Amino acid sequence: MVQHDNKPRRFAAYICMALSIAAALLSAVLCARLPFTAPADAEEVSVSPAAEPELPPLPAPEEIPAPAPESAGPADGGRDSAAPEAGGEAAGIRPGDLMAGYIDGLIFIKPTYRLPDDTVVAPKPAKSAFGRSKKPSDTARVLEEAELLLNGRQLIWSPDRKTADDKWINWYRDDTIFAVTWRQRSAGMDLTFCEVVVAHPSQFRRYMADNSFSSRYRYTPTQMSNTVNAVVGISGDFCKYRKLGIVVYGSKLCRCETRKLDICFVDSSGNLKFVRRGELAGEEEVKQYIADNDIRFSLAFGPIMIEDGKNVVPTKKYPVGQILEDYTRCSISQLGEGHYLIAVASRGRSELPLKKLANELLEMGVDNAYALDGGQTASIVINGRLANPVDFGEERLMSDIIYFATAVPKDK
């Protein structure tokens, strides 16, 4: 009698059974995690979000005179007509559209998280994810751990980069953000850089004092960064110091002065969009531009420094920033999708007109840059500490910051 070997059949049966179980688990998870899309004729049901806790208290602020009423737009930021109550630690954080995880080692889907637009306070960054060293080579391990997030992006930062002697290199890394700050000297300038990569554009944000364009209070960049749980906070345009430029906050037009300043708009994809002064004529055209380009916020200082790889700093005077004089400079650039560079050039041993910083950035391979408020305003904050030397040794009280946040919920 011929004996048949049943082992291959049993093995195939086990494989089929395992795949069936995996498919069932995946189906169950997807049904639980993915949003339900109602038919076109379904009745829409409105669900109110849970109320968010109050903002953490700030130190005693300095009150400034109330600004004169401005005609354009609502007074407060936020997508709703009334500014939302400030969130607590990741009060409204929602997972993205994809579920994530391993199923019996058979499948892995990369998690995607985003920060809702109406959440003021971001998730608190993990203290263990911060680090610092005076040796550039110590960042090699961090870069390896960030490989999935970086996804092939070419960084300006490198463990081989020559940095200023005895100065700290600071970094932060988790699954949704990598940030590094360093200092170096070049052409007589004391330069502080911050390079950031985020997984989702919602992690690039703007905060105005008390989450309101109409607030009459000012705080330091460190205070505001701590309030919103910023991984990195940067001084913005100090828009309440002057009445120039187009100010958009929470996708709402708060000020509309189109003739004096170049504007840097930030859209829902996190892209910097430069508009030269005078290109938009009037409030209706500005509102249409905001709607057409899904603008989240704007920066109203300038000028545009680099555009399409060319130094375009004006050779004549500009309304703000003393661009032709010796002055501490601050700039922001976009290096790619979710990839940014902030630079502060501190005045010191040599003259520092704005064009000089633009030339330095061009040599580093940067092909776009926009000037933020400089002087004593210029500040980069990471892990609650200043990364750059500020003029006169003391942070300025100001109205706003831009910042980068983690999107990892606190319970992950």
Sine and cosine of phi, psi and omega as CSV:
sin_phi,cos_phi,sin_psi,cos_psi,sin_omega,cos_omega
0.00,0.00,0.65,-0.76,0.00,-1.00
-1.00,0.09,0.80,-0.60,0.04,-1.00
-1.00,-0.03,0.82,-0.58,0.02,-1.00
-1.00,-0.09,0.71,-0.71,0.03,-1.00
-1.00,0.09,0.91,-0.40,-0.04,-1.00
-1.00,-0.02,0.01,1.00,-0.06,-1.00
-0.87,0.49,-0.71,0.70,0.01,-1.00
-0.86,0.52,-0.64,0.77,0.01,-1.00
-0.91,0.42,-0.68,0.73,0.02,-1.00
-0.89,0.46,-0.65,0.76,0.00,-1.00
-0.89,0.46,-0.70,0.72,0.03,-1.00
-0.89,0.45,-0.62,0.79,0.01,-1.00
-0.90,0.45,-0.67,0.75,0.01,-1.00
-0.89,0.45,-0.65,0.76,0.01,-1.00
-0.88,0.47,-0.73,0.69,0.01,-1.00
-0.87,0.50,-0.67,0.74,0.00,-1.00
-0.89,0.46,-0.69,0.72,0.00,-1.00
-0.88,0.47,-0.68,0.73,0.01,-1.00
-0.91,0.42,-0.61,0.79,0.02,-1.00
-0.90,0.44,-0.69,0.73,0.02,-1.00
-0.89,0.45,-0.70,0.72,0.00,-1.00
-0.88,0.48,-0.69,0.72,0.01,-1.00
-0.89,0.46,-0.64,0.76,0.01,-1.00
-0.91,0.42,-0.68,0.73,0.03,-1.00
-0.89,0.46,-0.71,0.71,0.00,-1.00
-0.88,0.48,-0.69,0.73,0.01,-1.00
-0.88,0.47,-0.66,0.75,-0.01,-1.00
-0.91,0.42,-0.68,0.73,-0.02,-1.00
-0.91,0.41,-0.68,0.73,0.00,-1.00
-0.89,0.46,-0.65,0.76,0.01,-1.00
-0.89,0.45,-0.56,0.83,-0.02,-1.00
-0.98,0.19,-0.51,0.86,-0.17,-0.99
-0.98,-0.22,-0.52,0.86,-0.10,-1.00
-0.99,0.14,0.58,-0.82,-0.01,-1.00
-0.92,0.39,0.57,-0.82,0.04,-1.00
-0.99,0.10,0.75,-0.66,0.04,-1.00
-0.98,-0.22,0.91,-0.42,-0.04,-1.00
-0.97,0.22,0.43,-0.90,0.09,-1.00
-0.87,0.50,0.35,-0.94,-0.08,-1.00
-0.86,0.51,-0.54,0.84,-0.07,-1.00
-1.00,-0.09,0.17,0.98,-0.01,-1.00
-0.95,0.30,0.49,-0.87,0.02,-1.00
-0.97,0.24,0.72,-0.69,-0.03,-1.00
-0.99,0.14,0.73,-0.68,0.01,-1.00
-0.92,-0.40,0.78,-0.62,-0.01,-1.00
-1.00,-0.05,0.79,-0.62,0.02,-1.00
-0.89,-0.46,0.84,-0.54,-0.02,-1.00
-0.99,0.16,0.73,-0.69,0.04,-1.00
-0.94,0.34,0.37,-0.93,0.06,-1.00
-0.91,0.42,0.57,-0.82,0.02,-1.00
-0.91,0.42,0.60,-0.80,0.00,-1.00
-0.99,-0.10,0.55,-0.83,0.03,-1.00
-0.93,0.37,0.23,-0.97,-0.06,-1.00
-0.95,0.31,0.37,-0.93,0.06,-1.00
-0.89,0.47,0.53,-0.85,0.13,-0.99
-0.87,0.49,0.58,-0.81,-0.02,-1.00
-0.91,0.40,0.62,-0.79,0.10,-1.00
-0.99,-0.13,0.34,-0.94,0.12,-0.99
-0.86,0.50,0.29,-0.96,-0.03,-1.00
-0.80,0.60,0.86,-0.52,-0.06,-1.00
-1.00,0.07,0.17,-0.99,0.11,-0.99
-0.98,-0.18,0.83,-0.55,0.00,-1.00
-0.99,0.12,0.64,-0.76,0.04,-1.00
-0.86,-0.51,0.36,-0.93,-0.02,-1.00
-0.84,0.55,0.59,-0.81,0.01,-1.00
-0.89,0.45,0.70,-0.71,-0.01,-1.00
-0.94,0.34,0.44,-0.90,0.07,-1.00
-0.92,0.40,0.57,-0.82,0.00,-1.00
-0.85,0.53,0.63,-0.78,0.04,-1.00
-0.88,-0.47,0.60,-0.80,-0.18,-0.98
-0.97,0.25,-0.53,0.85,-0.21,-0.98
-1.00,0.04,0.83,-0.56,0.24,-0.97
0.98,0.18,0.19,-0.98,0.04,-1.00
-0.96,0.30,0.29,-0.96,-0.06,-1.00
-0.98,0.22,-0.54,0.84,-0.15,-0.99
-0.95,-0.31,0.40,-0.92,0.07,-1.00
-0.98,0.19,-0.01,-1.00,0.03,-1.00
0.96,-0.27,0.47,-0.88,-0.05,-1.00
-0.97,0.25,-0.45,0.89,0.01,-1.00
-1.00,0.08,0.31,-0.95,-0.03,-1.00
-0.90,0.44,-0.51,0.86,0.11,-0.99
-0.96,-0.28,0.67,-0.74,-0.02,-1.00
-0.90,0.44,0.72,-0.70,-0.03,-1.00
-0.94,0.34,0.41,-0.91,0.15,-0.99
-0.90,0.45,0.58,-0.82,-0.05,-1.00
-0.91,0.41,0.59,-0.81,-0.01,-1.00
-0.99,0.11,0.33,-0.94,0.13,-0.99
-1.00,0.06,-0.49,-0.87,0.00,-1.00
-0.94,0.33,0.96,-0.27,0.04,-1.00
0.81,0.59,0.69,0.72,-0.10,-1.00
-0.84,0.54,-0.63,0.78,-0.08,-1.00
-0.89,-0.46,0.42,0.91,-0.05,-1.00
-0.91,0.40,0.75,-0.66,0.01,-1.00
-0.84,-0.54,0.65,-0.76,0.13,-0.99
-0.88,0.48,0.39,-0.92,0.00,-1.00
-0.97,0.24,-0.31,-0.95,-0.13,-0.99
-0.97,0.23,-0.21,0.98,-0.07,-1.00
-0.94,-0.34,0.66,-0.75,0.17,-0.99
-0.97,0.22,0.27,-0.96,-0.06,-1.00
-0.61,-0.79,0.46,-0.89,0.12,-0.99
0.67,-0.74,0.13,-0.99,0.03,-1.00
-1.00,-0.08,0.59,-0.81,0.11,-0.99
-0.83,-0.56,0.97,-0.23,-0.01,-1.00
0.77,0.64,0.55,0.83,0.04,-1.00
0.95,0.32,0.14,0.99,-0.10,-0.99
-1.00,-0.06,-0.49,0.87,-0.11,-0.99
-0.54,-0.84,0.57,-0.82,0.10,-1.00
-0.67,-0.74,0.80,-0.60,0.05,-1.00
-0.90,-0.43,0.83,-0.56,-0.05,-1.00
-0.88,0.47,0.76,-0.64,0.01,-1.00
-0.94,0.33,0.54,-0.84,0.08,-1.00
-0.78,-0.63,0.82,-0.57,0.04,-1.00
-0.87,-0.50,0.48,-0.88,0.10,-1.00
-0.66,-0.75,0.40,-0.92,0.06,-1.00
-0.99,-0.16,0.84,-0.54,0.03,-1.00
-0.86,0.50,0.56,-0.83,-0.06,-1.00
-0.88,0.47,-0.51,0.86,-0.08,-1.00
-1.00,-0.02,0.14,0.99,0.09,-1.00
-1.00,-0.04,0.84,-0.54,-0.07,-1.00
-1.00,0.09,-0.72,0.69,-0.06,-1.00
-0.99,-0.10,0.84,-0.54,-0.01,-1.00
-0.98,0.21,0.20,-0.98,0.12,-0.99
-0.85,0.53,0.54,-0.84,0.00,-1.00
-0.96,0.28,0.82,-0.57,0.01,-1.00
-0.91,0.41,0.56,-0.83,0.00,-1.00
-0.95,0.32,0.80,-0.60,0.01,-1.00
-0.85,0.52,-0.57,0.82,-0.03,-1.00
-0.94,0.35,-0.25,0.97,-0.01,-1.00
-1.00,0.07,-0.20,0.98,0.09,-1.00
-0.99,0.11,0.47,-0.88,0.10,-0.99
-0.38,-0.93,0.26,-0.96,0.09,-1.00
-0.37,-0.93,0.44,-0.90,-0.02,-1.00
-0.34,-0.94,0.29,-0.96,0.11,-0.99
-0.98,-0.21,0.08,1.00,0.02,-1.00
-0.92,-0.39,0.90,-0.43,0.02,-1.00
-0.82,0.58,-0.56,0.83,-0.05,-1.00
-0.89,0.46,-0.36,0.93,0.00,-1.00
-0.94,0.34,-0.19,0.98,0.02,-1.00
-1.00,0.04,-0.10,0.99,-0.05,-1.00
-0.86,0.51,-0.69,0.72,-0.01,-1.00
-0.90,0.44,-0.65,0.76,-0.01,-1.00
-0.90,0.44,-0.65,0.76,0.02,-1.00
-0.90,0.43,-0.60,0.80,0.06,-1.00
-0.90,0.45,-0.67,0.75,0.00,-1.00
-0.93,0.37,-0.44,0.90,-0.02,-1.00
-1.00,0.00,0.12,0.99,-0.14,-0.99
-0.84,0.54,-0.68,0.74,-0.02,-1.00
-0.90,0.44,-0.68,0.73,0.02,-1.00
-0.92,0.40,-0.70,0.71,-0.05,-1.00
-0.91,0.42,-0.55,0.84,0.16,-0.99
0.78,0.63,0.72,0.69,0.08,-1.00
0.99,0.11,0.00,1.00,0.03,-1.00
-0.89,0.46,0.64,-0.77,0.07,-1.00
-1.00,0.01,0.91,-0.41,-0.02,-1.00
-1.00,0.07,0.47,-0.88,0.19,-0.98
-0.97,0.25,-0.64,0.77,0.05,-1.00
-0.92,0.39,0.58,-0.81,0.06,-1.00
-0.49,-0.87,0.56,-0.83,0.09,-1.00
-0.87,0.50,-0.24,0.97,0.02,-1.00
-0.99,-0.11,-0.01,1.00,-0.08,-1.00
-0.92,0.38,0.64,-0.77,0.06,-1.00
-0.99,0.15,0.88,-0.48,-0.02,-1.00
-0.92,-0.39,0.20,-0.98,0.03,-1.00
-0.90,0.43,0.66,-0.75,-0.03,-1.00
-0.87,0.50,0.66,-0.75,0.13,-0.99
0.87,0.50,0.48,0.88,0.05,-1.00
-0.91,-0.41,0.57,-0.82,-0.08,-1.00
-0.96,0.27,0.65,-0.76,0.23,-0.97
-0.97,-0.23,0.82,-0.57,-0.04,-1.00
-0.91,-0.40,0.57,-0.82,0.05,-1.00
-0.53,-0.85,0.27,-0.96,0.12,-0.99
-0.57,-0.82,0.66,-0.75,0.05,-1.00
-0.55,-0.84,0.79,-0.61,0.27,-0.96
-0.61,-0.79,-0.23,-0.97,-0.10,-1.00
-0.94,0.35,-0.23,0.97,-0.10,-1.00
-0.87,-0.48,-0.15,0.99,-0.04,-1.00
-0.41,-0.91,0.64,-0.77,0.18,-0.98
-0.80,-0.61,0.75,-0.66,0.02,-1.00
-0.64,-0.77,0.64,-0.77,0.04,-1.00
-0.62,-0.79,0.66,-0.75,0.09,-1.00
-0.85,-0.53,0.56,-0.83,0.06,-1.00
-0.44,-0.90,0.27,-0.96,0.03,-1.00
-0.85,-0.53,0.58,-0.81,0.05,-1.00
-0.49,-0.87,0.30,-0.95,0.05,-1.00
-0.93,-0.38,0.64,-0.77,0.03,-1.00
-0.35,-0.94,0.72,-0.69,0.06,-1.00
0.79,0.62,0.61,0.79,0.03,-1.00
0.98,0.20,0.08,1.00,-0.01,-1.00
-0.98,-0.20,0.60,-0.80,0.18,-0.98
-1.00,-0.09,0.95,-0.31,-0.13,-0.99
-0.95,-0.30,0.69,-0.72,0.15,-0.99
-0.87,-0.49,0.79,-0.61,-0.02,-1.00
-0.88,-0.47,0.50,-0.87,0.15,-0.99
-0.71,-0.71,0.89,-0.46,0.03,-1.00
-0.94,-0.33,0.74,-0.67,-0.11,-0.99
-0.73,-0.68,0.67,-0.74,0.17,-0.99
-0.81,-0.59,0.79,-0.62,0.03,-1.00
-0.87,-0.50,0.45,-0.89,-0.02,-1.00
-0.98,0.18,-0.46,0.89,-0.05,-1.00
-0.65,-0.76,0.64,-0.77,-0.05,-1.00
-0.88,0.48,-0.38,0.93,0.02,-1.00
-0.91,0.41,-0.21,0.98,0.01,-1.00
-0.99,0.14,-0.17,0.99,0.10,-1.00
-0.99,-0.13,0.91,-0.42,-0.24,-0.97
-0.69,-0.73,0.18,-0.98,0.05,-1.00
-0.77,-0.64,0.60,-0.80,0.02,-1.00
-0.70,-0.72,0.78,-0.63,0.12,-0.99
-0.97,-0.25,0.52,-0.85,-0.04,-1.00
-0.74,0.67,0.79,-0.62,-0.01,-1.00
0.88,0.48,0.35,0.94,0.01,-1.00
0.83,0.56,0.60,0.80,-0.05,-1.00
-0.53,-0.85,0.76,-0.65,0.08,-1.00
-0.91,0.42,-0.45,0.89,-0.05,-1.00
-1.00,0.02,0.03,1.00,-0.01,-1.00
-0.87,0.49,0.60,-0.80,0.01,-1.00
-0.98,-0.19,0.22,0.98,-0.07,-1.00
-0.94,-0.35,0.38,-0.93,0.04,-1.00
-0.77,-0.64,0.51,-0.86,0.03,-1.00
-0.65,-0.76,0.24,-0.97,0.05,-1.00
-0.98,0.19,0.37,-0.93,0.07,-1.00
-0.84,0.55,-0.60,0.80,0.02,-1.00
-0.91,0.42,-0.68,0.73,0.02,-1.00
-0.89,0.46,-0.72,0.69,-0.02,-1.00
-0.93,0.37,-0.61,0.79,0.03,-1.00
-0.88,0.48,-0.67,0.74,0.02,-1.00
-0.93,0.38,-0.58,0.82,-0.01,-1.00
-0.88,0.47,-0.65,0.76,-0.08,-1.00
-0.99,-0.16,0.14,0.99,0.00,-1.00
0.88,0.48,0.67,0.74,0.01,-1.00
-0.93,0.36,0.67,-0.74,0.23,-0.97
-0.95,0.33,-0.73,0.69,0.09,-1.00
-0.72,-0.69,0.75,-0.66,0.08,-1.00
-0.88,-0.47,0.63,-0.78,-0.04,-1.00
-0.74,-0.67,0.67,-0.74,0.09,-1.00
-0.83,0.56,0.62,-0.79,-0.07,-1.00
-0.99,-0.15,-0.81,-0.58,-0.05,-1.00
-0.97,-0.26,-0.04,1.00,-0.06,-1.00
0.76,0.65,0.79,0.62,-0.17,-0.99
-0.91,0.41,-0.38,0.92,-0.02,-1.00
-0.99,0.16,-0.10,0.99,0.01,-1.00
-0.98,0.20,-0.35,0.94,-0.06,-1.00
-0.62,-0.79,0.18,-0.98,-0.03,-1.00
-0.91,-0.42,0.59,0.81,-0.03,-1.00
-0.93,-0.36,0.42,-0.91,0.16,-0.99
1.00,0.01,0.12,-0.99,0.02,-1.00
-0.98,-0.18,0.86,-0.51,-0.01,-1.00
-0.93,-0.38,0.88,-0.48,0.09,-1.00
-0.89,-0.47,0.76,-0.65,0.02,-1.00
-0.66,-0.75,0.81,-0.59,-0.06,-1.00
0.86,0.50,0.58,0.81,0.01,-1.00
0.93,0.36,0.13,0.99,0.01,-1.00
-0.96,-0.29,0.67,-0.75,0.04,-1.00
-0.98,0.21,0.88,-0.48,-0.04,-1.00
-0.96,-0.29,-0.42,0.91,0.06,-1.00
-0.52,-0.85,0.61,-0.80,-0.04,-1.00
-0.68,-0.73,1.00,0.06,0.12,-0.99
-0.83,-0.56,0.93,-0.37,-0.25,-0.97
-0.98,-0.21,-0.16,0.99,-0.23,-0.97
-1.00,-0.08,-0.35,0.94,-0.23,-0.97
-0.99,-0.16,-0.60,0.80,-0.20,-0.98
-0.84,-0.54,0.58,-0.82,0.27,-0.96
-0.93,0.36,0.58,-0.81,-0.07,-1.00
-0.86,-0.51,0.63,-0.78,0.15,-0.99
-0.94,-0.34,0.94,-0.33,0.07,-1.00
-1.00,-0.04,0.53,-0.85,0.07,-1.00
-0.86,-0.51,0.85,-0.52,-0.07,-1.00
-1.00,-0.08,-0.04,-1.00,-0.09,-1.00
-0.93,0.36,-0.24,0.97,0.08,-1.00
-1.00,-0.06,0.07,1.00,0.01,-1.00
0.98,0.18,0.21,0.98,-0.02,-1.00
-1.00,0.10,0.63,-0.78,0.11,-0.99
-0.99,0.11,0.78,-0.62,0.00,-1.00
-0.84,-0.55,0.92,-0.40,-0.05,-1.00
-1.00,0.02,0.72,-0.70,0.08,-1.00
-0.77,-0.64,0.81,-0.58,-0.04,-1.00
-0.97,0.23,0.46,-0.89,0.00,-1.00
-0.84,0.55,0.71,-0.71,0.02,-1.00
1.00,0.05,-0.18,0.98,-0.01,-1.00
-0.93,0.36,-0.57,0.82,0.06,-1.00
-0.98,-0.22,0.79,-0.62,-0.10,-0.99
-0.92,-0.40,0.99,-0.17,0.12,-0.99
1.00,-0.10,0.27,-0.96,-0.13,-0.99
-0.90,0.43,-0.67,0.75,-0.03,-1.00
-0.90,0.44,-0.65,0.76,0.01,-1.00
-0.92,0.39,-0.61,0.79,0.03,-1.00
-0.91,0.42,-0.71,0.71,0.01,-1.00
-0.88,0.48,-0.62,0.78,0.02,-1.00
-0.92,0.40,-0.63,0.77,0.04,-1.00
-0.89,0.45,-0.67,0.74,0.02,-1.00
-0.87,0.49,-0.71,0.70,-0.02,-1.00
-0.93,0.36,-0.70,0.71,-0.06,-1.00
-0.91,0.42,-0.53,0.85,-0.09,-1.00
-0.96,-0.27,0.11,0.99,0.02,-1.00
0.77,0.64,0.82,0.57,-0.06,-1.00
-0.98,0.20,0.75,-0.66,0.03,-1.00
-1.00,-0.05,-0.70,0.72,0.04,-1.00
-0.38,-0.92,0.15,-0.99,0.00,-1.00
-0.73,-0.68,0.27,-0.96,0.13,-0.99
-0.83,-0.56,0.81,-0.58,-0.12,-0.99
-0.89,-0.46,0.99,0.13,0.08,-1.00
-0.57,-0.82,-1.00,0.00,0.05,-1.00
0.99,0.12,-0.11,-0.99,0.20,0.98
-0.99,0.10,0.05,-1.00,0.22,-0.97
-0.89,0.45,0.78,-0.63,-0.06,-1.00
-0.99,-0.13,-0.72,0.70,-0.03,-1.00
-0.74,-0.67,0.73,-0.69,0.04,-1.00
-0.62,-0.79,0.79,-0.61,-0.03,-1.00
0.80,0.60,0.63,0.78,0.07,-1.00
0.97,0.24,0.28,0.96,-0.01,-1.00
-0.82,-0.57,0.62,-0.79,0.07,-1.00
-0.96,0.29,0.92,-0.39,-0.05,-1.00
-0.88,-0.47,0.37,0.93,0.06,-1.00
-0.87,0.49,0.77,-0.64,-0.02,-1.00
-0.84,0.54,0.57,-0.82,0.03,-1.00
-1.00,0.02,-0.18,0.98,0.07,-1.00
-0.92,-0.38,0.04,-1.00,-0.08,-1.00
-0.89,0.46,0.49,-0.87,0.05,-1.00
-0.85,-0.53,0.51,-0.86,-0.13,-0.99
-0.86,0.51,-0.45,0.89,-0.03,-1.00
-0.73,-0.69,0.35,-0.94,0.18,-0.98
1.00,0.03,-0.06,1.00,0.04,-1.00
0.71,0.71,0.84,0.55,-0.21,-0.98
-0.92,0.40,-0.34,0.94,-0.04,-1.00
-0.99,-0.11,-0.03,1.00,-0.12,-0.99
-0.94,-0.34,0.07,-1.00,0.03,-1.00
-0.98,0.20,0.93,-0.38,-0.18,-0.98
-0.37,-0.93,0.65,-0.76,0.08,-1.00
-0.90,0.44,0.70,-0.71,-0.12,-0.99
-0.91,-0.41,0.45,-0.89,0.09,-1.00
-0.62,-0.79,0.65,-0.76,-0.03,-1.00
-0.56,-0.83,0.33,-0.94,0.11,-0.99
-0.77,-0.64,0.63,-0.77,0.02,-1.00
-0.70,-0.72,0.46,-0.89,0.13,-0.99
-0.94,-0.33,0.84,-0.55,-0.04,-1.00
-0.99,-0.11,-0.23,0.97,-0.03,-1.00
0.19,-0.98,-0.16,-0.99,0.00,-1.00
-0.90,0.43,0.86,-0.50,0.00,-1.00
0.90,0.43,0.43,0.90,-0.14,-0.99
-0.73,-0.69,0.86,-0.50,-0.16,-0.99
-0.70,-0.71,0.40,-0.92,0.07,-1.00
-0.72,-0.70,0.80,-0.60,0.11,-0.99
-0.93,-0.38,0.68,-0.73,-0.02,-1.00
-0.77,-0.63,0.66,-0.75,0.16,-0.99
-0.82,-0.58,0.83,-0.55,0.06,-1.00
-0.94,-0.34,0.91,-0.41,-0.05,-1.00
-1.00,0.00,0.72,-0.69,0.01,-1.00
-0.92,0.38,0.53,-0.85,-0.04,-1.00
-0.21,-0.98,-0.98,-0.19,-0.14,-0.99
-0.99,0.17,-0.29,0.96,-0.07,-1.00
-0.67,-0.74,0.24,-0.97,0.05,-1.00
-0.90,0.44,0.54,-0.84,-0.10,-1.00
-0.69,-0.72,0.91,0.41,0.17,-0.99
-0.93,0.38,0.36,-0.93,-0.08,-1.00
-0.86,0.51,-0.58,0.81,-0.03,-1.00
-0.86,0.51,-0.49,0.87,-0.02,-1.00
-0.92,0.39,-0.67,0.74,0.06,-1.00
-0.91,0.41,-0.63,0.77,0.03,-1.00
-0.86,0.52,-0.67,0.74,0.02,-1.00
-0.89,0.45,-0.64,0.77,0.02,-1.00
-0.89,0.46,-0.69,0.73,0.01,-1.00
-0.91,0.42,-0.63,0.77,0.04,-1.00
-0.87,0.49,-0.65,0.76,0.02,-1.00
-0.91,0.42,-0.42,0.91,0.02,-1.00
-1.00,0.08,-0.05,1.00,0.02,-1.00
1.00,-0.07,0.20,0.98,0.01,-1.00
-0.99,0.16,0.74,-0.68,-0.04,-1.00
-0.92,-0.40,0.13,0.99,0.14,-0.99
-0.44,-0.90,0.57,-0.82,0.01,-1.00
-0.33,-0.95,0.57,-0.82,0.00,-1.00
-0.75,-0.67,0.69,-0.72,-0.05,-1.00
-0.99,0.13,0.77,-0.63,0.16,-0.99
-0.99,-0.14,0.10,-0.99,0.00,-1.00
-0.88,0.48,0.72,-0.70,-0.04,-1.00
-0.95,-0.32,-0.56,-0.83,-0.04,-1.00
0.88,0.47,-0.63,-0.77,-0.01,-1.00
-0.94,0.34,-0.29,0.96,0.02,-1.00
-0.93,0.37,-0.58,0.81,-0.15,-0.99
-0.86,0.51,0.90,-0.44,-0.07,-1.00
-0.51,-0.86,0.65,-0.76,0.17,-0.99
-0.83,-0.56,0.82,-0.57,-0.05,-1.00
-0.88,-0.47,0.78,-0.62,0.10,-0.99
-0.69,-0.72,0.72,-0.69,-0.02,-1.00
0.82,0.57,0.60,0.80,0.07,-1.00
0.97,0.24,0.17,0.99,-0.02,-1.00
-0.79,-0.62,0.49,-0.87,0.09,-1.00
-0.95,0.32,0.70,-0.72,0.05,-1.00
-1.00,-0.09,-0.36,0.93,-0.04,-1.00
-0.89,-0.47,0.40,-0.91,0.12,-0.99
-0.97,0.26,0.75,-0.66,0.01,-1.00
-0.99,-0.15,0.49,-0.87,0.02,-1.00
-0.85,0.52,0.66,-0.75,0.02,-1.00
0.91,0.41,0.14,0.99,0.12,-0.99
0.95,0.30,0.25,0.97,-0.06,-1.00
-0.56,-0.83,0.71,-0.71,0.02,-1.00
-0.91,0.41,0.59,-0.81,0.05,-1.00
-1.00,0.08,0.60,-0.80,0.17,-0.99
-0.97,0.24,0.77,-0.63,-0.09,-1.00
-0.57,-0.82,0.00,-1.00,-0.17,-0.99
-0.99,-0.15,-0.22,0.97,-0.19,-0.98
-0.28,-0.96,0.35,-0.94,0.15,-0.99
-0.65,-0.76,0.27,-0.96,0.34,-0.94
-0.94,-0.35,0.42,-0.91,-0.05,-1.00
-0.40,-0.92,0.29,-0.96,0.05,-1.00
-0.87,-0.50,0.70,-0.71,-0.13,-0.99
-0.80,-0.60,0.39,-0.92,0.19,-0.98
-0.97,0.25,0.46,-0.89,0.07,-1.00
-0.91,-0.41,0.16,0.99,0.02,-1.00
-0.98,0.20,0.87,-0.49,0.03,-1.00
-0.86,0.52,0.49,-0.87,-0.12,-0.99
-0.90,0.43,-0.35,0.94,-0.02,-1.00
-1.00,-0.01,0.10,0.99,0.00,-1.00
-1.00,-0.08,0.00,0.00,0.00,0.00
